[in-house]
Amino acid sequence: MALPKINVPTFEMTIPSTEQKVTYRPFLVKEEKILLMALEGKDETETARALKQIISNCCIDDIDIDKLAPFDLEYFFLLLRAKSIGETIELTYKCQNKKGKTNCDNVIKFSVDIDAVAVTKNPKHTNKIDITDTIGIMMKYPALETIVNTNFDTENVDDILDVIINCMESIFDNDSVYKMRDTDRSETKEFLEGLTQTQFIKIREFFNTMPKVAYKETIECDKCKKGNEIEIEGMQNFFR
Ligand SMILES: [Zn+2]
């Protein structure tokens, strides 16, 4: 005899980058297993892959998971976590207020309401980067794997160029669009190496201003009674 089927509740969310409305269900024991296995492995590429697997399992509408921006996936995962495990995340923060010459350093416990986490968009952010009056670059978002694997603060120029090339969609001028997938990687690298510092900074701005999941709050220290303005950015920082 077939066992009874359990109805799973569904919820709606808006994908930040495309504003597409999708329906999803919480993650179930089978997805939690995927996540736990990935987290145990401590391999970030595997964790990123597991997150994508879980999101595509739980999203009832058709989505192309590989086309989603990293902040879409991070935001989606936080919502999924809220509906699956709990609406709040417990975190701690070391009080930064001064007490005489030293810091207060009291460890404050606080909880983040996942509903209050949002994807912040910088109005200056754009995918279209004007290099000169006639030449520009269209950028695309890095894969979640890149985000977790790359330290964007790295000063190694080759590493930075690699990340940038992976995120370039095309180069354009008045006459043509040069798709990166049809262009030799070494040629693209040469193009980037020929830029001035000012032009290069414009590309780095694309990454610096990229939308991110963020949470802001002022929490009061229970010891010194003063407020701490905290800002949590990026999914990993919600799960420390
Ligand atoms: Zn304090």
Boltz pocket constraint, residues with backbone or C-beta under 6 A from the ligand:
constraints:
  - pocket:
      binder: B
      contacts: [[A, 95], [A, 96], [A, 97], [A, 104], [A, 105], [A, 106], [A, 221], [A, 222], [A, 223], [A, 224], [A, 225], [A, 226]]
      max_distance: 6.0
